[in-house]
Amino acid sequence: MEDKKEFVVALAGNANVGKSVIFNQLTGGNQIIGNWPGKTVEKAEGFIEQEGVRIRVVDLPGIYSLSTYSEEEIVSREFIAKEKPDLVINVVDAVNLERNLFFTLQLIELEVPLVIALNQYDILERKGLSINGKKLSELLGVPVIKTVAVHNKGLTELFETVRNALLKGEKKVSHLRYGKEVESRIKELAEIISKKVKTYYPPRFVAIKLLENDPLIKKEIKDEEILKKADKFRKELKEIHGEEAETVIISERYAIASRIAESVIERKSTLKKSIGDWFDKIALDKVWGYVFFILVTIGIFYAVFKFGSFFSDLLSNWLESFKPVFMRMPLTPFWNKILWDGVMEGVIAGIGIVLPYIAPFYLILAFLEDSGYLARIAFLTDNVMHKLGLHGKAFMPLIEGFGCNVPAVLGTRIMERDRDRFIAAILATLVPCSARTVIILGLVAAFLGPVYALIIYVLDFILILITGRILNKFMKGTPSGLIMEMPRYRKPVMKIILKQTWIRLKDFVYFAFPIIIVANVVMEIFSIFNWIKPVANFLKPVMTNFLGLPPLAGITFLFGILRKELTLVMLSTLYHTTNFAKVLTPRQIFIFGFVTMIYIPCVATIAALKREFGWKRATAVTVGEFIGAIVLGGILNQILKLFMP
């Protein structure tokens, strides 16, 4: 037994295999979320402590290979090779064993101590299948544990297996052999590498990657003799097989995975089509799929509007009932105004106006995500995304943008190319986030009707489409094809949905809510000392003469840079009412909602753009959207004068 008291365990696997669920179940609340050094890929770490043994668990990004096509793959490969974790838990989707084993075989090539978590096993059994775990373990030379992470099944056995392996310190290395032509060249190249080069990677892994023409490995192995030998072997394999060496190795790896899967999967009963299979006939249909998607979208916003408007009135009226209590407090008129009109009106705005719209939206988004339907939307919208110079995968961060633009911008990391990421990020900043939804539903829909709110959304989507077309035309590059995992439908787990909802909502509670209160207090101080009028007069040429809005609207836009929902909150503060029909005409309500929708990313989104693309591009996006919003708002104002008072 080793004396080591702290171990490092990495979780690795494909996307959508339940890896993050296992990570959360094992580590509980002991988690640290950050970024990999020098990368834009999120890093999640957690800790387990038991009987004097401390285990640091690192959740690696969900990937499909250890090639270098994306930052996620580079991060995962370098962590395993350079950091050398004591053990890797390879989370494998039991239902898609063959495809997942393709990645497992590459982990074995890295010669890392491995334990396989055969996850989502309950879904496999419902399909009338089973896997001979003992035989699979013998074929791969590593322990195999069957798990159902969402129901916490098999995780105790998994932890005990991992813990025992760590304490024993055994580092068995198993190699799976390729065909004769490939294997002989791997072996010869590996022998030369082991004698002449010192590297983080095992010699056999380096040899395979050189035959696959891996650019990062070639850059690291600078020995001319080895590089020439690898080049010679690649040419020989191409002559023998009529394919590039990389294609030959990938094909043989898939063949090994296929043979293993076929030998361990056993059928217990006749396969029946699941409800998900029948539902996909509608959800993925070229016509009905779009009809269903549009109905779902309308249903979401109708539900959020109904829920939000009801609870907004209920909570606002209840909180307003405490005003007499505060007014009777033994304070000077100045501090009474600061306490109620500043602090408490800020609290009322946050709880009464904003929260009732944001919370249900995040809850529905988490439900759709956990059910597997969001991936179907990406598939459906692939053709539309191609017209924007992107592919369907870009729709995932755009959907995330309906919750918040910050994770949407960060979510563009799933795009392989910088051009695609930047276009997707710009479009993501134009997606109506939950804060904008508060304004559109709480102002436009509430005082003009849902149809007018829908018109603003349509105008925004048209703007996104036109912007995407323009960016695609002037930014060099062609859109790549869509290759992504289509997860199975699954029954959403309420615990996971609530956790995802809280993670998103936490940003509002901890970050936005204090800003709303502070901004409200600042606005009240401006009001008490009569500083608002000079600022409003300064903004009047643009706000009133061009956009047709009251001068005070300009001040709300300034606060909206901090958080979009602050525009509505500050409007309420400035006019001391939540009945905006008393202070704004129907045309002004519509223009206010439209300009707020597109006029500038909030400061958190600007920071995310800077983090991902640098100050120059972040500034260009911010200035461009500000100018565009003012120009389009002014044009819309002139048009609406013909139809609206």
N, C-alpha and C positions, 0 to 999 in steps of 0.2 A: 504493500500500500504506500502511495506517495504521501509526503508530509504536506504537500500543497493544500492550502486552505481556501483559496479562491480560484475558480475555474471559469473559463470562457466557453460558452456554447452558442453556436450560431444556428438560426433557423433559416433554411433555404428551401425554395420550391417554386413552382409555377405560380402565376397569378390565379386567384379564385380557387385555391385549394384548401382554404381555412387556416392558412399559416398565421395570420394575425389573430385569429380566434384562439389558437393554441398559445400564442405569445401572451395574450391578455389573461387567459386562464392560468397560465403558469406563474406570471409575474404579478397579477392583481393590479394594485395601484402603484407599485414601485417601479415607475417608468420615467425615462428621460427622453424627450423628443428633441432632436436637433438636426444638424446637417452633417454629412460626411465632409471632412476637411477638403477644401478646394473644389467641392462639388455642389450641385444644386439638388442632389438626391437626399430625401429625408432619411434620417437615421433614428431608429427606435431602439432603446436599450431598457432592460428591466433587470431586476435582481430577485434571486430566490435564496433564502437562508434557512438551513435546516441542520440540526445536530452539529453545529460548528462548521458546516460547509457552506461557503458562499459561492453562488453561481451567477455570473453576469451573462444574461441572455441578450443576444443581438439579433434583431429581426431584419434579415437582409431583404432587399427589394424582390418582388415577385418577377422572376425571369424564366426564359425557356431554354437558354443555353449559356455556356461560358465563353462565347465569342465576344467580340468587341464592337458590336453594332450599336450599343447604347451605353449611356453613363451607368445605368443600373447594372448591366452585365460587367462592366469594368470594375465598379465598386465591389461587387460580390466576389469576383475572381481575385482581386488584389487583397481583399480582407482575408479570405481563406488562405491564400498563399503567403502573404507577408505577416499578417497578425497571428497566423497559425493557431486558431481556436483549438481548445482541447478536444472538442467534439462538434460535429454538425448533425443537427436533426433535419433530415430531408423529409419534408411534408409532401406526401404523394396522394393525389386524388385516386381513390380506389376504383372509381367508375371509369376513369381514363388512364388506366395503368400503363398501357403501351406508350402513349405519348409522354407521360411523366417519367417513365424509365429512361427516355432519351437524355433527360437532364441528370438523372441519377447516375448513369454510366459516366458522365463527364465529371461528376463529383468523385466517383471512384478513381478516375484517372488522376485527380489531384492528390490522391493517396492520403485523404483525410479520414480520421476515425469517424464512422458514420453509424447513425441509428435511423431507421425508416419508420415514420409515422404514417400508416396506411389509413388516411383520413376519409371522412364521409362514407364510412363503410355501411351505414344503415341504408343509404340510397342504393348502393350496389345490391344489397340483399333484397330490397324492394323490386329490383329488376330481375329477381330470380337467379342471381349469381353469387358466387363466393370465391375467395382466393385462398389457396393453400399457403398460409403464412410461413409454415416451417420449410416448405420446399423453396419458396421465394428467398428466404433467408439463406438457405444452403447455396442456391445458385448465385446470389450476389455476394455472399460471404459477410453479411452484416445483419444485426438484429432487426426484426420486423415486428412492429406493434400495431394492432388494429385499433383505431380511435374514431370517436364521433365527438369532435371538439365542442360543437354547439350544445351538446347535452352532457359534457364533462365525462364522457365514457372513455375508458382506456388511458386517460391522462395520468392516473396514479401509477399504472404499470409502466407507462412511458417514462415518467420521472424516475422511478426506481431503476429502470434499465439504464438510463442515462447516468444516474448517480453511481451505480455499481461500476459502469464502464470507466467513469472518471476516477473513482477511487482505486480501481485495479491498475489504471494507467496503461492498459494494453493498446498497442497501436498496430493491429493486424492490417496488412496491405494485401488487397486482392486485385488481380488484373483480369479483365475480360479480353479475350483474344479476338483480333480481327482476322480477315481472310489471309491466306498465306502471303500473297504479294504485298499487302499493306503491312502485315505484322513483321515480316522480315526486315523491311525498311525502317519501321519504327524502332525495332530492336537495335539495328546497326547504328542508327542515328543517336539513340539514347546512350549507347556505350561511349560514343565519341564525346557527347555532351557531358556525361558524368566525369570524364577524365580532364576535359579542357575548360569547362565553364562552371563558375559558381553562380547560382541563381536561386531566387526564392522558390521557384517552381520545381517539382520533381522532374528529372531528366526525361522520363517517358512522356509526361504531359507536354514538355517543351518540344519533344520530337514530333508528337501528334500535331501540335499547333503550327510548327514550321511546315509540315506537310499540308496543313490547311491554309498556309500563306497568311497567318495571323500577323498584322502589321506591328502590334505592340511587342509581341515576342521577338519578331525580327529586329526591332529597334533595340531590344535589350540584349540580344545575342549578337555581338558585334564580330565574332570570329568568322573570318572570310571562308575558311575551310568548311565549317559547319553550314554556313549559308549556301555555299556552292553545292555541297553534298545534298542539302535539302532541295535545292532547285533542280538538281539532276534527278532525284527520286520523284519529284512532282511530275517532271516530263515523262519519266518511265511509266508511272501509273496512268498518265493520260494516254500514252501509246497502247498500254495493255487494255484499258477499260473504255477508251474513247470518250472519257469524261474528265473534267478537272479533278485533281487529287482531293480537293475539299469536298466535292460532290460525292466522290467514291467513299470517303471516310464517313460522311454523314449518312449515306445510304446503308453502309455496313452497320453503323451504330443503330439505325432504325431497325435493321434486320435482326440484330441481337435482341433489342427491346421487344420486338414482335415475337421472337421465339420464346423468350422468357415468359411474356404475358400469356401466350397461348398455352404454355405448359402448366401454369399455376391457376388459371381461371377455370372454375368448374360451374356448370349450369345445374341449378337445383330444380328449376321449374320453367315453364314456357314463358318467354318474354311477352309482356303485354304493353301496349302503348300507354304511356302515362298521360295524365291530364295536360301536362306541359307540352307534350308532343302535339296533342289536339289543339291546344291554345296557340301554338306557334304557327299553325296553318292560317290563323287570323292575324296574329301579331307581326308576322314576317311577310304577309301577302303584299304584292305590289300595289294593290288598291286599298283593301280593307285594313292593311297594316297602318297606312297613313290616316285613314278615317278613325281607327281606334286611337292612334296617337293624339290626334287633334281633340277627340272627345275626352281623353284622359287629361290633356292640358287644360281644356276649358273647365272640366270638373274640378281640377286642383284649385284653379284660381277662384272659381265660384265658391268652393268650400272654404277656402282661406278668407275670402271676402265676407261671407256670411258669418263665419265664426269670429273673425276679427272685428267686424262692425258691432256685433252683439256684445262681445266681451269688452270692447273698447268703451262703449257707452256705459256698460255696467260698472266697470272698474273706475272710470273717470268720475262718474256721479258719486260712487261710494267714497272715493278719496276726497272729492270736493266737499263732502259733508263734514270733513274735519276742519274746514276753514274757520268757523266761529271759535273753535277751541284755540287755534293758533292766534287769532286776532285778540283774544282775551288775555294772552300772556303778558306779563309785566315787562314789556320792552318798549324802547323808543319807536316812533313811527318808521324811522330809517331801518332799524333791525327787524321790525315786523315785516316790512316789505321785502327785505333780503331773505328772511326765513321762509315766508309764504310764497311771494311772487318769484323769488329766485330759486331757493332750494326745493320747496315742496311742489311748485309748478313743474320743475324739472323732473321730480320723481313721478308726478302724475303723467307727464308727457311720455316718460320711459315705460312705465307700467301700463298706462291707460291707452296710449296712442300706438306705441311701437310693438311692445311684447305680444299683444293679441294676434298680430299678423305674422310676426317672425316665427314664433314657436310652432304653430300648426304647419307652416310651410316646411320648416326643417324636419318635422316629424314625418310628413308625407314623402319628402325627398329621401329620408333614411329608409322608409318602407319600400319605395321603388328600387332603391339601390340594393337592399338586402334580398328582395324577391328575385332579382336577376333581370328585371324588365329594362333597366337603363342600357344594358348591353345591346338589347334588341333595337333600341332607339338609335344607337350608333350604327348598327347594320343598315337600318332603314334610311338613315340620312347620309350614307356614304356617297351617293350620287350628287346630292346637294352640296356636300362638302367639297367634292371634286371641282365643282364650278367655282368654289372659292380658293382653289389651289391647294386644298387639304384633302384628308380622307376621313372616313367615319369616326376614327379614333378621336379626332379633334372635337367631336360633339360631346365627349365625356366631360372635358373641362368647361365647355360652354354650358352644359347642363348644371355643372357645379356652380357656375356663375349666377344661376338663379338664386342660390343660397347666399353666396358672397363672392365678389370678384377676386379677392386675395387668393383663396385656395384654387380658384379657376386659373389665375395667372401661373401659380406654382404648379398646377396640374398639367400645364402644357409640356412639362418635362417628359411625358410619355411619348411625345413626338420625337422622331429620330433626328430630324435636321433642324438647324438653327432657324432657317427661313420659315419652316412650318411652325415652329414654336412661336416666332415673333408675330406672324400673321394671326395665329390662334389666340395669342395673348391680347393683341389689339382688339380683336372681335370680342374676346371675353370681357373687356372693360366696357363694352357697349351693351352687354346682356343685362337686363333689368334684375339687379340683385334684390335680396329681401328688403333692404332699406328703401330702395326705389319702389318696391311693391307696396310698402307702407304708404308712400306718398300717393301712388296711383290709386290704390284702393281706398285709403283713408281720406283722400281729397277728391280726386276726379270721379271715382265710382260712387263715393258717398254723396256728392253734391250735384253731379251731372247724370249719373247712372252708369251701370256696367258697360253699356255699348260704347260710351266715350272712352272709358278706360281701355277697352279692347282695341279701339282705333289707335290709341297711343302705342299699344304693344305692336300692332301691325306696322305702324310707321317705323318703330324701332327695328323690327325684324327686316323691313325693306332696307333701312339704312345699313344694317349689318351685312345684308346680301350685296348691296352696291359697294360698300367699303371693301368687302372681301374680293369682289371682282376687280376693283381698281388695284388693290395690293397684289393680287395674283398676276395682273398684267405687267406691273412695273417692278416687281421683285423677281429676280432671276430664279429659275428652277421649275421643275415640273412635279406635279403631285405624285406621290408613290401609292402603291396599292394598299388595301387594308388587310392586315393579317392580325387577328386578335382572338382571344378566347371567348367563346359563346357559353357563358355559364348556364347551368341548368336552373330551371325555376326551383325555388325552394320556399318552404313555408317560413315567412319572416319570423325571427325570434324577437319577442318583445324586449328582452333584456338588451340585446344588441342594438335594436332600433332606438331605445331610450338612451343608450350610451352614446350612439352616434349623434343623436339629437342634442344631447347635453354638451358634447365636445364642440359642436358648432355654435350652440347657444351661449356657451361659456364666454366666448369672445365678446358677445354683447353685454353680458352681465358684468364681467370684470373690466372690460376696456371701454365699451361704448357708453354704458350707463353712467359712469363717473363723468365722462366728457359732456354728456347731455346736461347733467346737473351743474357742472362748472360753467358751461357755455350759457346756461340759463341765468346763473348768478351774474356773470359778466354783462349779459344783455340788460339785466335789471339795473346794474350800476350805471351803464350807459344811459338808461332811461331816466334814472333819478337825477343825474347831472346834466341832462339835456345834450348828450353827445351824439345821439342817434341822427338828429336832423341834418347836421353838417355832412355826415357820411352818406346819408340818403341823397342829399342834393348833389354830391359829387358823382354818384352813380346814376343820377336821373337821366342824362342824355341817352344812355344805353337802355336802362330799365324801362323808362316811361316812353321816351320819344320813339325808340326803335322796337322794343319788345311789347310795349303797351301795358306793362305791369306797373303797379304802384311803386313809388321810390323805395319804400321799406323792403321790397322783395329783394333788392340787391344785397342788403345786409344778411338776409337769410341764406343767400347763395354763398356768401363768404364763410359762414359757419358750416354750410354743407360740404365744404372741402374736407372738414374733419370727419364728418359722418353724414351720409346723404339724408338720413331721417331727421337730422337737425334742422333742415330747411323748413320742414313742417312744424317741428317743435318751436323753432324761433318765430315762425309766423303766428303761432298760437300765443307766444309770449308777448310779441310786439303789439298785437291787437287785443290781447287779454280775452280771447274767446276761442272756442273750438268749432264754433259755427261759422265756417269760412265763407258761406254764402252771403253773410252780412257785410263782408269787407272786400270781396272779390266778385267781379262779374263772371258769368259762365266762360267768356272768352279768356279772361285772365286766369281762371282756374285751369283751363285746358293748356294754355301756353306755359304756365308755371309748371304743370306736370310734365310736359314734353321737354322743356329745357332742363329741368332737374334730372330727367331720365338720362340725358346724354352729355351734359355740359362739361364735366371734368371728373376724372377718377378721384375717389376719396384719398386722403393722405396715406392710408394703409396700402391701398392698391398701387399708388405711385411708388411707395417704398418697395413693394413686391416687384414692380417693373424694373426699378433700379437694381435690385438684387439679382434679377435674372438676366437683364440685358444692358445694364450700365446706365449712367446718368444721361448720356446724350440721347439715347433712344427713349428713355423714360420721359425726358423733358419734351422731346418731339411729339410723343403721343399725347401728353398732357396739354401742351399748347395747341396742337392740332384739334383736339376734341373741344377745347374751350372756344376757339374761333369758329369751328364748325357749328357748335350748338347755338352761339349768338346769331350767326348768319341765318341758319335754318329757322331758328325761333322768330327772327324778324320777318322772314319771308312768309312763314306760316301765319304770323299776326296780320299781315296785309291781306292774305287770302281769306282768313276767318272774319275779317271786318265785313265781308260780303254776306256772311251767313249767321254770325253770332253777335249779340250786343256787347 
